[in-house]
Amino acid sequence: MAKPRPAGKHTIHLPDEASITLTSDGKGQNDLESDGLKYEEDDDPATAIYNAAIDGVESLVLAQWAAGIDVTTPAYQAALETTVEALTSNLG
C-alpha cells in the first residue's frame, strides 16, 4: 500500500469562480470539496449527465491527489480547466 499523502490542503481555482479544494489528514483520509462546478439539480436529464461527468472528474482529481500526483502545477491546472471547459461545451 502506498504511503499516505502528508497532511495538507490545496485549492485549485478554476474559471468563473469555481474551485476544487483537496485535503489530507496525513493518515490516509483524503477529501475533495468543489464549489461552482455542478449545476443545481432539476428535471432536465442533461443536468444529471453533466453533473455525473463532473463527479467523474472530481473522483479522478481526488485519486491523483491521494496517490501523490502533484496537482499544484500550472500544467495540471490548465489541463483541468480544459477538461471542465470541454464538458461544459459538450454537455452543459
Secondary structure, DSSP 8 states (H G I E B T S, - for coil): ------SEEEEEE-STT-EEEEEE-SSS-EEEEEES-S----S-HHHHHHHHHHHHHHHHHHHHHHHT--TTSHHHHHHHHHHHHHHHHHH-
